[in-house]
Amino acid sequence: MNVKKISYMAIGSISLALGALGAVLPLLPAVPFLLLAAICFARSSEKLHNWFLGTSLYRKNLESYVAGRGMTRQTKIRIMVTVTLIMAVSFAFMHQVLIGRMVLIGVWVFHVLYFLFGVKTIPAKE
C-alpha cells in the first residue's frame, strides 16, 4: 500500500466516525462527513468502499441522494436545521466582522435554496 491510499483510508475512517456521531448528535452534520468517507474509501480500497456502501449509515443518509433520487423531507430538514444552527453561532461570534457575516449569510442562503430547489424531495419509506 502506498501513502496516498493509507491517507485516504485514515481520512475516510475519521470522516466515518464523525458522520456516525453526526447521526446521533443534533449539532454535528452527518451527511458531509459520510460523503467524504465514501469518496475516500472509493479512492483507497474497493473492499472498504463496498463495505461502507452496505452499512446502514450509508443507506439511511446517502444512498438515495447518491443514486440521484433525492432526499426525504426529514433528512433535508435535519440538514438545514443543523447547518442553520451552526451558522447562527458563527454569525453571533462575528459581531465585529461585517464581511464575515455577509459571507455567512450568502452561504446560508445558497444552502437553503439548494436543499429546497436543487435536491429532489422523495417520500419517506414506510
C-alpha positions, 0 to 999 in steps of 0.5 A: 500500500502506498501513502496516498491510499493509507491517507485516504483510508485514515481520512475516510475512517475519521470522516466515518466516525464523525458522520456516525456521531453526526447521526446521533448528535443534533449539532454535528452534520452527518451527511458531509462527513459520510460523503467524504468517507465514501469518496475516500474509501472509493479512492483507497480500497474497493473492499472498504468502499463496498463495505461502507456502501452496505452499512446502514449509515450509508443507506439511511443518509446517502444512498438515495441522494447518491443514486440521484433520487433525492432526499426525504423531507426529514433528512433535508430538514435535519440538514438545514436545521443543523447547518442553520444552527451552526451558522447562527453561532458563527454569525453571533461570534462575528459581531465585529466582522461585517464581511464575515457575516455577509459571507455567512449569510450568502452561504446560508442562503445558497444552502437553503435554496439548494436543499429546497430547489436543487435536491429532489424531495422523495417520500419517506419509506414506510 
